[in-house]
Amino acid sequence: MPEPLESELARAVKALRRGGLVVYPTDTLLGLAARADDPAAVQRLIEAKARPGTLPLSVAVSSLEEVDRWTDLSDPRRAWIRRHLPGPYTALLPASSEARTTFAPSVLGPGGTLGIRIPDHPLARSLAELVGPMTATSANRHGEPPARSLAEARRTFGGDVAVYLDGAPAPSGRPSELVDLTGARPRSVRRG
C-alpha cells in the first residue's frame, strides 16, 4: 500500500535537505530539484542530467515575496510578476546581491541573472516553501525529451534521485515560457 502524500512530501524535504535530488510535479513538466543553495547537490543534478555546467539552472520558489528577496525588482517587473505568477513562466531577472552570494554558481546566468518560477502546482510550491529555493529544471537528460511520467523519470535517473514525488494535478507537458525581464520591456525568449 502506498504511503500517504504527506509522508512522501516529508521524505522529499528530508532528501533535499541532505543534498539529494527529487523529481516533482509542476504545472508544466516534471521537475528535477536540488536545493539552489547547495553547490554539491546542484553539481550532482548537472551530472545526472549530463548537462553542460555553463548553462544556468532556473529556480522555483513558493511566493511573490521570495521573488522580491532573490531578484532586483523594479515596479514594472513587479507588476509583470504579479500578473503572470504563479503560472507557466520562467522570469529572467537581475539576481539580488543575496542570491549572488547564496545560490550555487550554476544557478546564476551571465551578468548575474536569475531564472525564477512560481509553479502553479500546490505540491511544487509546498516543496519550495519547506526547503527554500530549489532548481526548476525538467526531469530529463540534456537534449532529450522531458520525462512524461514518474516511471519514465525513474528509467532515466534510477538511484541518482532520492525521491520521485507524485501528486495531482498532472503536468501539462509543455515547458514554461522564458520571459526576459532584464530590459525595458518583457521579451519572450522561449515559448513552451
Buried (B, 14 or more C-beta within 10 A) or exposed (E): EEEEBEEBBBBBBBBBBEBBBBBBBBBBBBBBBBBBBBBEBBBBBBEBBEBEEEEBBBBBBBBBEBBBBBBBBEEEBBEBBEEBBBBBBBBBBBBBEEBBEBBBEBBBBEEBBBBBBBBBBBBBBBBBEBBBBBBBBBBBBEEEEBBBBBEBBBEBBEEBBBBBBBBEEEBBEEBBBBBBBBEEEBEEEEEB
